[in-house]
């Protein structure tokens, strides 16, 4: 018999291929044992050998990563490698064919509970799903247990944009200049061009052109610790250089070859965020802003000065106008301005609310008298 009752009162299911033993499990009820046996027989008939599926997740991850190394970008590979570090030990030590959606959900919840950002948990889930999809393709398991799971929603408030106003930007640049005039110039250019930090680090002297108008040609990005890649939008774009910062860009380009970096550190090396923050005393000078808020500042400055949102979309490299509209929401829409204008144009109605109420009460007293 393939399902038999043990002396303990539990039920033992045994899977065989011909006369060869393949797998066996013990269950509390005969129904559970029969159901497991039916699934394993189907798996065996479909070409998935349960004996192979006994390999642990921890043992299989290096094989999967080795294959990924030759087929994905360096940035994706970094995210995939994080699976080994982020996956709970209990899940790593499970046989790959024993992992269910329950274990996946527990892992996702644990990461959220430990403070990992929702976006990072989603990235982890995507990499984990790719691993199990590989296991299905390798005929180690029948289905992907990650499919159907969801990352718990983040109840913490989102980090909103915190751009500088033009006056605040000038004050910030003045504070930075007290520590480094050169870096204050670099940051001012960033705040008026809206370049991502990875793009600012990658700009070469040849990417600064002055005909038919002064502009920076954004063609690649160089995130820290990652190989050169295309910009986030996937395509090159042109960003105009306003008169406010044009002399600074010209000075930075002077005497350099076309292939040299345009924006560099004080010592002439490639920019690094940690070094820049250390030199500029960022914690005390930036008033709670991030470097990325300089990009937000540029978009808000452009829109506040009347640049059309569609043009701002092109300059920023946004794939959707909806992203650009977030800046309009931050500044206030035309409807907001119109509404405020109507409030301010309502005029003085003859005193404060308290005075008006008193007048009404006085009139009623006169009438009753």
N, C-alpha and C positions, 0 to 999 in steps of 0.2 A: 504494500500500500504506500502511496505517496503522501497521505495525510493520516497520521496515527496519534492516538492518545497516549501521552506519557504517564508514568506512574504518579507524577506530581499532579495530574489532573489537567495539565495544559496540553495543547495540540501542536504536534511537530509536523511541519511541511518539508518535504525533501524533493528537490528538483534534480532530475537525472537526464543525461543525454545518452540514449541507448542504455548501456550498463554502467556508464561513468557518472560518478557523483559530481554535481555542479555546485549546488548551494543548498542550504537548509536554514530554517528559522522556526522559532517556537512562539506560539501565540496563546492568548487566553481563551479564545473561542475557535471552534472548528470553522466558522464562517470566515474569520480573518485569515486563517491558515489557507483555506481553499482559494480565497480571493488573491492572496499573495502568490500562490502557486500558479494561478491562471495568468497573472500578469507576467511572471517570470518565464512561463512557457511561451507566451506571446512574444516576449523580448527575445528569447532564444531562437524562435522561429523566424523572427525578423532580422536576425543577424547580430543581435546584441548579446554578447556572452556575459552573464552576470559575474563570472569569475574575474573578468577584466575590470568590471565596474567596482570591484572591491578596492582598487587603488585609492588612496586618500587624496583629498583635494590638495594637501600640502605637497604630495609627491608629484602630482600632475601639473601644478602651476608652472614650474620651471620649463617643462616641455612646451607648454602653451606660449610662454614668454619667448622662448627660443625661436618659435615659428613667427611670432609677432615682430620680432626684431628685424626680420627681413621684409616685412610687408606693410608697416605703418610708419608714420612720421616719428621723429624723436620726441616730440611733445606728447603724442598719444602713448608712446612706449613708457614715458615717465608716469603717466596716469595709470597705465596697466600694472607697472611694477608696484605701485602703491597698494594693490590688492593684497599682496603678501603681508604687508605691514598692518593694514586696516582690518583684515578678516579675523574674527575671534578665533582663539586657539581651538575651541570646541568644534567649530566648523572646519577648520583646517585639518583636523584629525579624523574627520568623518570620511567614510568611503563615499566616493562621488555618486554612487547609485543609491545612497541612503539620504542624500540631501533633498529636502522638500522645501516648498515655499515658506513653511513655518520657520525653518532655520534662517532663510534669507531675510524674512521680515524682522526676526530678532536681531540679526546683524545690523540692519539699517536703523532700527530703533536705538540700538546701543551706540552707534556712531553719532546719532542726533543727540542722545543723552550726554555723550562725552563732549559736546560743544562743537562738533564739526559743522561747518556751514551747509545749508541745504544744497547749494550748488555743488559742493564737494561730495556730498553723499550721493547726489544724482550721477556725478561722474564715476564714483565708485561702483554704483549699481550698473551703469552702462558697461564698465570693464568686466564686472563679474558676469553679466549676461553674455558677453562675448566669450568668456572662458567656458561657460556651460554650453554655449552654442557649438564651440569647438569640440567639446566632449561628445555632443550628439553626432557631430560630423564624423568623429573618430569611432563611432559606434560603441562608446563606453556606456552611454545612457540613452534612454528613449526620448525624453523630453527635457526642456530647459526649465528648471524650477524657478528661475528669476522672472520668467514671463508671467504677467498677471499681478506681480507685486508692485507696490508704489512706495515712493519715499514719503514719510510722514511730513505733513506741512509744517513749516517753520512758524512757531508762534512768536518768535522774537521780532522786534521792529526791524525793517530793512534799513540798511545804511543809505540814506538819501544823499543826493548831490548837495554840496556845500560850496558853491562858487563864490569867488570874490566879486564885489562890486568894483567899479573902476577906481573909486577912491580907496577902497580896502586893498586893492591890488597894489596901488602905488605905495601905500603904507607898508605892506608886506615886503615889497621889493626894497624899500629903504631899510627895513630891519635886516634883511638878508645881506644887503650891501655892506653893513657894518662888519660882517664876518668874511664876505667874499664878494667883491665887485664883479668878478668874472661869472660866478655862478648866479648872481642876481640877474645878470644880463641874459643868461641861458634860460632862466625861469620866466623872465618877462617875455622872451620870444615864444616860449611854450604857451604862455597864457594868451597870446595874441594869434597863435597859429592853430591851436587845438590839436597838436600832435599827441598821439599816445606815447607813453614813455618808451616803449619798444621801438616806435618809429623815430622818435627824436634821437635815440642812440644810433640808429642806422643811417641817418641822412649823411650823404657825402657832399663835398663841395660842388661837384658837377650837378647835383640835384637842385642847386640854387640858380635860377635863371632870371634874367631881368627883361627879356623881350618875349612877347609883346608887353608884358608887365612883370613886376617882381613877384616871383612865386617859388614855392618849394614843391618838388615833384616827389611824392611819397610812393616808393615802389616796393620796398621790403620792410620787414620789421625784425628786430633782434632782441627778443625777450631775454632776460638774464638767465643764464644756465641752459639755454635752448639754442639750437642751430638757427641760422637765418631762415626766415619763412616769408610768405606773402603777407601783406596787410590783412587785418581781420576781415575786411570786406571781400578779400580774394582778388582785388584788382587795384591798379595804381590810381592815384588821384592827384589833383593839383590844388594847392592851398596858397592863396595870395598872401604876400607879406605887406602888412600895413605900414604906412609912413612912421607910425609910432616906434616900430622896431627895425625898420629897414636899415638905418645906419649901423645898428648892432650886428645884423647879419652880414652886412658888407665887411665890417671890421673882422668878424670871425673867419670870413672866407679869404681875406687878404693874405697873399704870400703862400697859400697852400696849393697843392696839386689837386687835380680833379677827383682823384680817388681817395683823398684824405677825408677823415671825418670832419663834418662841419661843427658839430657841437661836442666839445670835449671837456674834461675836467681841468682844473687849474694847472695840473702837471702835464696836460696834453694827452692823457689817456682816455679810453672809452669811459663814458659815464656809468656809474653804478649808484643805485638808489641809496644804499646804506652809507656809502662814503659821502654822498651829497647831503644826506640828512645830518650826518655827524658834523660835517664842516659848517653847515648853515645853521646848526642848532635848531633843527626843524621843530622839535617839540615845543619850543618857546616862541619861535618866530611865525609859525604857520597858523596859529590860533585854531587848532583842531582840524585843519584841512589835510587831505591826502594829496600826493603829487597828481593823482588823476583828476582832482578838482580843478587843476589848471586847465585841463581840456574842457571841463564843464564851463569854466569861466569864459573861455573863448567863444563858445556857442552863445552864451548869454550876452556877451558884449556885442557880438554881431547882430543878434536879434534886437537888442535894445537900441542899436543905432540904425535900425530899419532895413537890414538885409533880409531879402525874401527867404522864408523858411525852406523852399525847395533848393535855393542856392546854398543855404547853410547845410542842408542834407548832403549836397555834393561835396562841400568843403570838408565836412566831418567824416565822410565815407560811410554814412548810415545806409543800411540796406533798405530800411523802411522809413517813410515820412513820420510814422507813428513814434519812432524813437526821437526824432527831432522835435516833435510836438511836446515831448516831456519837458523840454526847456521852456516852451511857451507856457505850459502849465505852471512851471516854477516862477516865471516872470509875471504871470497874470495874462489872461486872454483879453482880446478886444472887448468881449462882453463884460469882463471884470472892470475894465477901464470905463466903459460906457455906464455901467451901473454906479460906479463911484462918482462919475461926473454928474449923474442925475441926483445922487444924494447931496453932493456939494452944491448943486444948482437949485436945490429945493428952497433955499432962502431961509431967512429968519422968520419964525412964525409968531414973534411977539413975546419972547421970553423963554425961560426954561420950562421943562415939563412940570416942575413943582409949581412955578408961578402960574402957569396956565391952569393947572388943577385948582389952585387957590381962587383964581378968577371965576372958574365955573362954580365953585362952592359958594362964593360970595354972591353970584347972580341968583342962585337958588334961594339963598337966605333973604335977599331983597324981595324976591317974588313971593315967598311965604309970608313976609311981613306985610 
